[in-house]
């Protein structure tokens, strides 16, 4: 591994989980090829979930709490 890449990996290891997710998302975004059909499907799903949340049919969960509960299982 290149020294600079190793340094980046070491710095990434100590990031909070949400920042790690943001880093992964940014890297994947650079590698991902646009797919308009997939983007449309995800947009529709996000809109459905937002509407369900607004109507009280879907309960939001805090990311940190979800991770804690998964680690306990």
C-alpha positions in Angstrom: 0.0 0.0 0.0 1.3 3.5 -0.8 2.3 5.5 2.3 -0.3 8.1 1.6 -3.0 5.5 1.1 -2.0 3.9 4.4 -2.1 7.2 6.2 -5.6 7.9 4.8 -6.8 4.4 6.0 -5.4 5.0 9.4 -7.1 8.4 9.7 -10.4 6.8 8.4 -10.3 4.1 11.1 -10.7 6.7 13.9 -13.6 8.6 12.3 -17.0 8.4 13.9 -19.3 5.9 12.1 -21.4 8.6 10.4 -18.3 10.2 9.0 -17.1 6.8 7.8 -20.4 6.3 6.0 -20.1 9.7 4.4 -16.5 8.8 3.2 -17.6 5.5 1.8 -20.5 7.2 0.1 -18.2 9.8 -1.5 -15.8 7.1 -2.7 -18.6 5.0 -4.1 -20.1 8.0 -5.8 -16.9 8.5 -7.7 -16.9 4.9 -8.9 -20.6 4.5 -9.5 -21.8 4.9 -13.1 -25.1 6.8 -13.3 -28.2 4.7 -13.9 -31.2 6.9 -14.4 -33.7 4.0 -13.9 -32.1 3.0 -10.6 -32.0 6.6 -9.5 -35.7 7.0 -10.4 -36.6 3.9 -8.4 -34.6 5.1 -5.3 -36.2 8.5 -5.6 -39.7 7.0 -5.7 -38.9 4.8 -2.7 -37.6 7.8 -0.7 -40.6 9.8 -1.5 -43.0 7.0 -0.5 -41.1 6.6 2.8 -41.1 10.3 3.5 -44.9 10.5 2.9 -45.5 7.5 5.1 -43.4 9.1 7.8 -45.3 12.4 7.5 -48.6 10.5 7.7 -47.5 8.6 10.8 -47.4 5.2 9.1 -43.6 5.0 9.4 -41.5 5.6 12.5 -38.0 7.0 12.2 -35.2 5.4 14.1 -31.9 7.1 15.1 -28.9 5.6 13.3 -26.9 5.3 16.5 -29.7 3.4 18.3 -30.1 1.0 15.3 -26.3 0.2 15.3 -26.3 -0.3 19.1 -29.2 -2.8 18.8 -27.6 -4.7 16.0 -24.4 -5.0 17.9 -26.3 -6.5 20.9 -27.8 -9.2 18.7 
